[in-house]
Each structure stands twice: as C-alpha cells, then as structure tokens.
Amino acid sequence: MAERIGISGTEDDLKSVLPLHGGLQPPLDPDGHSAELLAAYARRRRHMNERLGCLMGRARVAVLSRDLDGRKACGYSGRCLWGCPRQSLYTPAITLARCRTFPNFQYLDGFYVDHFRMNGGGSVRSVVARRADGVMEEIPADALVLAAGTLGSAKIFLESIYHDSGQILSLSGLMDNRQILMPFVNLRMLGRKWSPDTYQYHHVAMAVQVRESGEMIHGLITTLKTALIHPLVQTLPFDLSGSLAAFRSVHAALGMININFPDHRREENYVTLDTSSLPHRLAIHYRPDASEPERLKQTIVAFRKVLWKLGCFAPAPMTHVRPMGASVHYAGTLPMSIEGGAQTCTKYGASRDVEGLYFADGTTFPSLPAKNLTFTLMANATRIAEEAF
C-alpha cells in the first residue's frame, strides 16, 4: 500500500468530517495509470524523498468505497463528470437532503441574499433577500451564519454595513491560491489500453519541498480517462483519421498535475464595495507577492524533475500558470484572531463587529496553505456548528 498523505486535509481535519462522508473508508481502486505512478514512486521512494523532497501517495477524496445511509459505494461507471448516479461522490445536495428530514429545518428556495439588517444594539435582526421575481423580502433572524464563500460572504457583510451606516469599508488580507496546470506523458503507458470504468477524478497526491524557496508545494494528479478529447485531437498536425490514431496511442499515458501555492494576508490586497451603480459590485484589489515569478519558475523546475524520475515527460510549453482570479480558494477577509479588533472573528467564527453574525467559510482563515481546502472547510464548518451552537 502506498503512503497516504493528507493533501486535502490534516488528520484532525478528517476526524472532524468523518460523519459527513461515512468515516475513513478504504481507498478506491486506482486506475491503471495512477497505479503505475504509485509503483514508480515506490521503486524510487528513498531517492525521491531525500534528493527531490517529494512525498507521494493516495489522495483522500470525498467518495464512498462502501455503502452508507442509502448511498451506494462507487461503482466505477465513469460517470463522475456528469453527476454520480449512485450518490457515492459527495455533493452539498446530499447534506441538504439530510437536513430536510429534520422537522425544524426550513429551506427557502429561489432567494438571493443581498444583506442583513441590525437592531439599534448592533445585533442581527433579519436577512433581506431578493426573490426570483425581483421582489425584496425581509426574513427575521436571531443569528446568521454566512457560508457563501469568501467573496460572497464579504459582499453580504459590506453591503449590510453600507445599508446600516452608509459606510464603505475595505476588508484587507484577501488571499488566493495561485495554481499551475502541468500536463505530462507517462512514457511507460504509451500504447497501453485505457479503461473508462473508473473513478474519474484524482487518485494520487504529491507534495514537493522546493529547495530554493523552502516551501512545501502540493499537487493533485489527474490521469486522463473520459474527459472531452476533441480539444487535444484538433491540435495535432494530422487529418482527422491520423489525429485520432495518434491520440489513441497516447490516451492512457496522459495526465496533469494541479499545483497549488500558499498565500498569506497582505494589507494591499483587499475587497470593497463599489456603489457607483446598481446593483452594487464587489471590487477586488489583488497583487501577487514580488517574489512570486521566481518562486513559480523554481517550482515548475522541481515538479518536472519529479515527473522525470517517475518516467514522465512534462512539455515545458504546455505548462500553464493560471491567471489571477482563476482559483476557487479565496480566504482571509475577516480572519480569526486571538487579539481581537474590528473586522475580525473569534476562533468560532463569531463576528466582532456584529452580534449574532458568524462565518463558516474561508472568510475567516488567517493563512492559505498550498493545498486543496475542501476537507479543511468542511471540518471548520462542523467545528463552528458544534462549538458555537
């Protein structure tokens, strides 16, 4: 069994969210390409650990490998990209369906939350939302938990302060995981058959300590299975028949690493409310750290060396640094802080500006690690629910 590393969350993260996805279930069966990558790592493990600073193992994913609570274990049908027909792949809709079984739970569909209102004492009193027909409706609330994502929750908070006092705030410290997409070809897999009957997302995770920067950079490895192939085929310098034949010979060998970088809070990065037009917009001001270009180059070189040691070739021109704003991992605009202060939260996500207001998403994270945040976000939301309520 290959080493399992917590790329998508720490052990404490996982313990907090075990009830959400059936406990720590056995890992899924890897596809042939992922199995070959793990085997190559096992053969060269000592060299990769000591010389290349690389750890590699099975990625933790929110998918069932055995039946649980009416949901079926993964059937390896290859339909992940189009929606799992067995509900083995976790989606928020599963939790919503479970919540709806409780008699004291009410789900209001067709509303867009615009802002909340406060009473004279600075406490939450209601939520103002726009219905599908455009009519605004006020819904009473004793407490409000915002989990609309960092940008969404920040917009609601800023809009609420503006409606209450006319003040336009700036929330500093916005963070973003810069990402690199690195396609590669596994030379040992050339000409092999591939099977669509497998779990379609990543099976393998990797962490590489870049010697020059000292950073531990994480990546998720996805092997090509049943994704759309015409974007690749149409770029080949042959006619349709020749391009398809060439693609078939390399299909099983293709993969991609999604590399994530860390970020930290900086005052010059902030979000604010643009009230120059209706509806108001969230204005985002973000500038990368001055050292970023050199760090990106060093990381690309480090990951290409690791891939080469695994028997893979990553064509340099195909490596793509994703543009600013392309990430889904934003954080830090209302951080948790022991010291306190305006525009911060307690360790349980409670706002220090508005009584009865809580945040249960990346808004409160004081730093952003170089990894996928899914399990960490789930664990934090579970912790807030248990401790604050």
Residue pairs with C-beta under 8 A, 6 or more apart in sequence:
2 38
2 41
2 42
2 56
2 57
2 58
3 55
3 56
3 57
3 58
4 27
4 57
4 58
4 60
5 55
5 56
5 57
5 205
5 207
6 13
6 14
6 60
7 59
7 60
7 205
7 206
7 207
7 218
7 219
7 220
7 371
7 372
8 59
8 60
8 61
8 205
8 220
8 371
8 372
8 374
8 375
8 376
9 17
9 60
9 371
9 374
9 375
9 376
9 379
10 376
12 379
13 375
13 376
13 378
13 379
14 24
14 60
14 375
14 379
15 379
16 378
16 379
16 380
16 382
16 383
17 375
17 378
17 379
17 382
18 24
19 382
20 62
20 90
20 95
20 378
20 382
21 62
21 63
21 64
21 90
22 64
22 66
22 68
22 69
22 71
25 64
25 65
25 66
25 68
26 65
26 66
27 58
27 65
28 61
28 63
28 65
28 74
28 199
28 203
29 76
29 198
29 199
30 38
30 58
30 198
30 203
30 204
31 194
31 195
31 198
31 199
31 203
31 223
31 225
32 189
32 192
32 194
32 195
32 252
33 186
33 189
33 194
33 223
33 224
33 252
33 253
33 255
34 203
34 204
34 221
34 223
36 186
36 188
36 189
37 56
37 186
37 204
37 221
37 223
37 255
37 310
37 312
38 56
38 57
38 58
38 204
40 188
40 310
40 311
41 48
41 54
41 56
41 310
44 309
44 310
47 309
48 54
48 56
48 306
48 309
49 55
52 208
52 302
52 305
52 306
52 309
53 208
53 209
53 210
53 211
53 302
54 206
54 207
54 208
54 209
54 306
55 206
55 207
55 208
56 204
56 205
56 206
56 207
57 204
57 205
58 203
58 204
58 205
59 202
59 203
59 204
59 205
59 220
59 221
60 205
60 375
61 199
61 201
61 202
61 203
62 89
62 90
62 374
62 375
63 74
63 84
63 88
63 89
63 90
63 199
64 71
64 72
64 73
64 74
64 88
65 73
65 74
66 73
67 73
70 87
71 86
71 87
71 88
71 94
72 86
72 87
72 88
73 86
73 88
74 84
74 86
74 88
74 89
74 199
75 86
75 88
76 197
76 198
76 199
77 85
77 86
77 197
78 196
78 197
78 198
78 200
78 225
78 226
79 85
79 200
80 89
80 199
80 200
80 201
81 200
81 226
81 227
84 91
87 94
96 107
99 105
99 107
100 107
108 129
108 139
110 131
110 132
111 129
111 130
111 131
111 132
111 137
112 129
112 130
113 127
113 128
113 129
113 148
113 156
114 128
114 129
114 130
114 136
114 156
114 159
114 279
115 127
115 128
115 156
115 159
115 160
115 162
115 163
116 124
116 125
116 126
116 127
116 128
116 141
116 144
116 156
116 160
116 354
116 357
117 124
117 125
117 126
117 127
117 128
117 138
117 160
117 163
117 164
118 124
118 125
118 160
118 164
118 354
119 125
121 355
122 353
122 354
122 355
123 354
123 355
123 356
124 141
124 142
124 143
124 144
124 354
124 355
124 356
124 357
125 140
125 141
126 138
126 139
126 140
126 141
127 138
127 139
127 141
127 144
128 136
128 137
128 138
128 139
128 163
129 136
129 137
129 139
130 136
130 137
131 137
141 356
142 356
143 356
143 357
143 358
143 389
144 356
144 357
144 358
145 349
145 358
145 359
145 360
145 384
146 152
146 153
146 156
146 157
146 357
146 358
146 359
146 360
146 361
146 363
147 153
147 359
147 360
147 361
147 381
148 155
148 156
148 361
149 330
149 361
149 362
150 174
150 330
150 331
150 332
150 333
150 361
150 362
150 363
151 271
151 282
151 284
151 330
153 334
153 359
153 361
153 363
154 171
154 271
154 282
154 333
154 334
154 363
155 271
155 273
155 282
157 171
157 334
157 351
157 357
158 168
158 169
158 171
158 271
158 272
158 273
158 282
159 273
159 280
160 354
161 167
161 169
161 353
162 168
162 169
162 273
162 275
162 280
168 272
168 273
168 275
169 272
169 273
169 343
170 270
170 271
170 272
171 270
171 271
171 272
171 333
171 334
171 343
172 265
172 266
172 267
172 268
172 269
172 270
172 333
172 343
173 265
173 266
173 267
173 269
173 270
173 332
173 333
173 335
174 265
174 269
174 270
174 271
174 284
174 285
174 286
174 330
174 331
174 332
174 333
175 263
175 264
175 265
175 269
175 330
175 331
175 332
175 365
175 367
175 368
176 263
176 286
176 324
176 325
176 327
176 329
176 330
176 368
177 260
177 261
177 262
177 263
177 327
177 329
177 368
177 370
177 373
178 260
178 261
178 263
178 288
178 292
178 296
178 321
178 322
178 324
178 327
179 258
179 259
179 260
179 261
179 321
179 322
179 326
179 327
180 257
180 258
180 259
180 261
180 296
180 299
180 300
180 303
180 319
180 320
180 321
180 322
181 256
181 257
181 258
181 259
181 319
181 320
181 322
182 219
182 256
182 257
182 259
182 300
182 303
182 304
182 307
182 314
182 318
182 319
182 320
183 254
183 255
183 256
183 314
183 315
183 318
183 319
184 254
184 255
184 256
184 257
184 307
184 312
184 313
184 314
184 315
185 250
185 253
185 254
185 255
185 312
185 313
185 314
185 315
186 253
186 254
186 255
186 310
186 311
186 312
187 253
187 311
187 312
187 313
188 253
188 311
189 252
189 253
190 249
190 250
190 252
190 253
191 249
191 252
192 252
192 253
193 252
194 224
194 225
194 251
194 252
195 225
196 225
196 226
198 225
200 225
200 226
200 227
201 222
202 220
202 221
202 222
202 258
203 221
203 223
204 220
204 221
205 218
205 219
205 220
205 221
206 218
206 219
206 220
206 221
206 257
206 306
207 216
207 217
207 218
207 219
208 216
208 217
208 219
208 299
208 302
208 303
208 306
209 215
209 216
209 217
210 216
210 217
210 295
210 298
210 299
210 302
211 298
211 302
212 298
213 291
213 295
213 298
213 299
215 261
215 262
215 295
215 299
215 370
216 370
217 259
217 260
217 261
217 262
217 299
217 302
217 303
217 370
218 259
218 260
218 369
218 370
218 371
218 372
219 257
219 258
219 259
219 260
219 303
220 257
220 258
220 260
220 372
221 255
221 256
221 257
222 255
222 256
222 257
222 258
223 254
223 255
224 251
224 254
224 255
224 256
229 247
229 251
232 247
232 254
233 240
233 243
233 244
233 247
234 243
236 242
236 243
236 246
236 247
238 245
238 246
255 312
257 303
257 307
257 314
259 299
259 303
260 329
260 370
260 371
260 372
261 292
261 295
261 296
261 299
261 370
262 367
262 368
262 369
262 370
263 289
263 331
263 367
263 368
264 367
264 368
265 332
265 335
265 366
265 367
266 289
268 285
268 287
269 285
269 286
269 287
270 285
270 333
271 282
271 283
271 284
271 285
271 333
272 282
272 283
272 285
273 280
273 281
273 282
273 283
274 280
274 281
274 282
274 283
284 325
286 324
286 325
288 324
296 321
300 316
300 319
303 314
304 314
304 316
307 313
307 314
308 314
329 362
329 368
329 372
329 373
330 362
331 362
331 363
331 364
331 365
331 368
331 373
332 362
332 363
332 365
332 366
332 367
332 368
333 363
334 343
334 344
334 345
334 351
334 359
334 363
334 364
335 344
335 345
335 364
335 365
335 366
336 344
336 345
336 346
336 347
336 349
336 364
336 365
336 366
337 344
337 345
337 366
338 347
340 352
341 352
342 352
342 353
343 352
343 353
344 352
345 351
345 352
345 358
345 359
345 363
345 364
346 352
348 358
348 383
348 384
348 387
348 388
349 358
349 359
349 360
349 364
349 380
349 384
349 388
350 357
350 358
350 388
351 357
351 358
351 359
358 384
358 388
360 380
360 381
360 384
360 385
361 377
361 381
362 368
362 373
362 377
364 380
365 373
365 380
369 376
